[in-house]
Amino acid sequence: MTRDAATGHRPGRFHLNAFLMSTGHHEASWRLPESSPDHTSTDLAYLQRLARTAEDGLLDSVFFADGPGLRSDVGRRPAGSLDPLIVLTALAAATERIGLIATASTTYNSPYNLARRFASIDIVSGGRAGWNVVTTAGPDVARNFGLDDQPAHAVRYQRAAEFLDVAYKLWDSWDDDAVLGDKEQGVWADARKIHPAAHVGEHFSVAGALTTPRSPQARPLIVQAGSSEDGRTLAARYAEAVFTAHQTLGDARAFYADLKTRTVAAGRDPQGVKILPGIVPVLGSTEAEALAAERELDELIVPEYARRQLAATLRVDPEDLPLDRQLPADLPDEDEIEGAKSRYTLIVELARRERLTVRELIGRLGGGRGHRTLAGTPEQIADALQEWYDAEAADGFNVMPAVLPRGLEEFTGHVVPILQERGLFRTAYEGTTLREHYGLERPASRYPSSTAGARTTAELAGVGA
């Protein structure tokens, strides 16, 4: 990587996505006096306010996670939520430039419906839609869809790859110039420029073209968040942004290098995939103030809720996790886990590396479920982000405020200006689409343009006469 001769830093600017979650990412944020936990995830005015705050800070995008199943332990933290694709539509009307990304599962959706919804959002937002592709783990969710258990990890990823292949065909099913709108000749569109998917595969059979014309971005920005072996393979083939979790610079650099290498092997430009580790910033005017705010949140964690969640993640009984002892030695290997493999490994390695007790591990996970928590001044947060960027451990960051809306307001109001002063972040939006924010080209259609040699509208009008 070439370095700037004057500063010694990696050239260019990095990307910032705001991951929005109810009262904040810290599981105890809803217990703070300032929080209103009753309806934050279903209050459109609140969500629109957050999106406008992120847009005022010139962030690339906002993101909503999702899972098609209610958490079993609803006592732990706010659990109600809206369908995020509906939320994106509402946010499109309340914002002008910021990208809009939502999670949707390839395991519990069909390609036609989901491709149509994302194309619709891209159209109504003027080209700002993004799709976080997930395969959805967990037997409880499977039972919501008539299955006794979740499909095997490898099967879920095989289905996801075919799902994306079908979606790409559907998003290309209209040529950009398919609509003629010739009133005089009575021809609205050129049928030769509409391409049925005609897909028959192992998991899906999809015949027709979409009902929606080709959207401003041609297809939504594709985001992926799995870091297992199967997840990395999928990301290398399809992803244009990757949300990932790392606790150490070494692990982040290794993941970054590996995924960029895999992307080249898949025949793609490694600059075409942006790697964005999650960070949970807790800000203060002094380091002591930030650490006190973090400590206040950690002291509000209910240990028993957190222990049950940790036990479910580790596939052990809660009674096998005494709060003041380290993790048991005989935990399952990652190969035995059919759920979120990479997150399982991250948690176990964190506990082993730092010799944490269960109580200490719960505290470390309370802020961001395994994502890196940073407590400090705005300058310290900016320094930490720049260190990872310069070290080629990240192309930017998935910002996960511990407390909302305060944490997002503090980040955009105090950290972003420092990054701008250092030349690391934009000072104005330069494009209108999400792809332009991420420095990505609009994808070409798989079908060659039929403009050259196309029949006249008069000829088309006579077809079938």
Buried (B, 14 or more C-beta within 10 A) or exposed (E): EEEEEEEEBBEBBBBBBBBBBBBBBBBBBBBBEEBEBEEBBBBBEBBBBBBBBBBBBBBBBBBBBBBBBEEEBEEBBBEEBBBBBEBBBBBBEBBEBBBBBBBBBBBBBEBBEBBBBBBBBBBBBBBBBBBBBBBBBBEBBBEEBEEEEBBEBEBBBBBBBBBBBBBBBBBBBBBEBBBBEBEEBEBBBBEEBBBEBEBEBEBBEBEEBBEBBBBBBBBBBBBBBBBBBBBBBBBBBBBBBBBBBBBEBEBBBEBBBEBBEBBEEBEBEBEBBBBBBBBBBBBBEEEEBBBEBBEBBBEBBBBBBBBBBBBBBBEBEBEBBEBEEBBEEEBEEEEEBBBBBBBBBBBBEBBEEEEBBBBBBBBBBBBBBBBBBBBBBBEBBBBBBBEBBBBBBBBBBBBBBBBBBBBBBBBBBBBBBBBBEBBBBBEEBEEBBBBBBBBBEBBEBEBEEBEEEBBEBEEBBEEEE
